[in-house]
Amino acid sequence: MKIKICGITTPQDAAVALEEGADFLGFIFNRGPRQADARVVREIVRRIPRHAEGVGVFTDQPFDEVRSVLEQSDLTIAQLHGAEPPEYAAALGVRVIKTFTSFTRQSLGELAKYDSFAYLLDVPRGYAARSQVDPDWAVCAKKHGRIIVSGGLDSGNVREVIRRTRPYGVDVCSWTDRSPGVKDPDKIRAFIRAARWAVQDTERIKVTVR
């Protein structure tokens, strides 16, 4: 199972996440306190070991702007966090993680329209920080491909989410912040270790059942 630490802005925070075994580093390019600098990201990406990759996060930004940032930063995965249509995603020429924040039979059917590397399931903006994706919907979404569960995760609840959904990956952003754009190393370590323990527990249960 993969672990994504999102909202990375500095080489120091990237190093902590990678040392703990993060599989994906998320770099947000939307305007705001967590906005990453493409030149800094490029230097981080050049030092990422083979087991990990960087992900550029965009929300309803002009196509040419996204292409330019991807080229400047040497990123080959784009997370589209808005209402970008399938044609937009396909034309980027990189692997795409498409985010979904609405879960009904109709919205889950939209997943099939995207030829995505993975689907990130998040809670809508404005929801309480503790809100989480319904595990039952997450399991339903798995029939369309790899899912990454996000939204309200922390070191205390990630184990149960992994146990119930067995996703391709989990994603955390704000919980690991000391302040927006600045990570708390202890929280990064706690989240990654909790997620790894959860995977081991799940595998142990599967062996016991057999």
N, C-alpha and C positions, 0 to 999 in steps of 0.2 A: 504494500500500500504506500502511496505517495503522500508527502507532507509539503504544503505550500505555505511559506511565510510571506505575506503580502505587506506592501507599504514600506519596503526597504528604500532608503535614500542615501545611505553612506556605506563606504567599504567596510567600516568597523562592524556595523550591524549585519552586513552580508557575511562577514567572516564568522561571527558567532553562530548564525543560522547554519552555515555550511559545516562548521566544526561539529555541530550537534547532529548533522546528518539530514538536513532539509534537502528535499528533492527538487523543489522549485522555489525561486525567489521572485516575488511579484513587485514590479516597478510601476507605480501609478503615474500616468501622464496627464490626468485630468488636472485642471487648475485647482489648487487648494494646498493646505499645509503638508500633505504627503506627496506633493508633486516631485517627481524625480527629474534630474538633469540628464539628458541623453549622453552627454560627454562623460559624466561620472559613471553612468550605467555601462557604457562601453568598456571602461577600465575594469569594472567589476566583472563583466561577462568574460573578458579575456583571461581572468584568473579563476573562473569557475571550474572545478574538477569535472571529470567526465560523467560522474554519477548524477550531476545536477544540471539544471537549465534555468535560464531567465525567462520571465514572462512579462510582456508589456501590457498594461491594463489601460483601456480606452473606453470612453462613454460618449457615443453619438458625436464623434469628432470627424471633421472632413477627411475623406478618403486619402487625399494627397498628403495631408498632415500626418496621418497614421503611417503611411508608407515611408515618409521622410524620417520620422522618429525611429521606426524599425531599422532603417538603413544606418542612421547615425549611431544607434546604440548596439548594433550587431545582434539584435534579438530575432529569433526565428519562430517565436510563439506569440500570438496576440490574443489577449482576453478581451472580448467585446462585451461590455457591461451595460449596453443600452438597447435600443430598438433597431440595431443594424440588421438589414435584411439578408437572406441567404446569399444573394448575388454579391453584396458588399463583402461578405466574409470570404467567399470563394475567390474573388478577384485579388485579395491581398497577396496571394502567393506564398503564404506561410501557414503553419499549423494554427488552428483556431480553437480557443476554448470559449464557447458561447455561454453567457450567463442567462439564467432564467430565475425570475422572482415571483412568478404567478403559477400556481399549481392547481389546475383543473384538467378534466379530460381533454378539453380543447387546447389549452396551453401546452400540455405535455405532448400533444400531437404535433405541435410546432417544432419540437426537437428533431423530428424525422426530416424536416426540410433542410437542415444544416448538415453538411458533411464535415462534422467537427472532430477534432482530436479528442475532445472531452467536453462535457457539459457541466458548468458550475452552477449549483443550486444554492441560491441565497434568499434571504428574506427581503421584502420590499423596503425601500428607504423610509425612514420615519417610524419604523417599528421599534419597540422597546429593545434595548441592547440584549436582553436575555431571550428574545424570541428566537426560535429555531425552525429549521425546515422540518416539516412533518416526515418522520421516517417512512411511513407508508407510501407517501408520494415519491420519496427518494428511491424506494425499491421499485416502484412502477416505472420511474424514469430510466432505470438500468437496462430495460429492454431495448432502448434506443442507442446505447453505447456506454462508454466510461462516464461515471459521474464523480464530481468532486463536491463534497458537502461543505458549505460555508454558513455564515450567519450565526452570531451569538455563541460561537464555540470558545471554550477555555479549557484549561488543564483539568477542571473538575468534571466537565460533561462530555468531553470528547470520547471517552471510553465507551459510554453507553451508545453514543451515535454510531461509532464504528461497529459495536456489537450488533446493533439493530439493522444497519444498512449495508455493512461490508462494502464500502465504496472503493472506487479506484484511488481516491485521495480525499484529504481534508484540507481546509484552507482557513487560516486565521489572519486577522489584520489588527483591528483596533485593540483587542485584548492584550496584545503583546507590546503596545505602546507605553512608553513612559509619558510622552506627550505626542500629539500628532506629528509624525515625521521623525520621531526619535524613539528607538526601540528600548525595551527593558531586557537586557540579556538574561536575567533570571527567569522572566516569563517565557522567553523563547525556549530556553532549556526545559522548563517545566512542561510546556505544551508538547514539544517534540518527544520527550521521554514518556509522557502520559499516552500519547498516540502509539508509540512503539510498544509499550506495555500492553495496550489494548489489543494490538494485532497479535502479540504472543499469546494472550489469554484466549482470543478467539480461535487461534490455531490449536491450542491445548484442548479446548472444548470439542472441536471437531474430531480430534484424535480420540478423545474419551468416548464420544458417541459411537464412533466406528467400532 
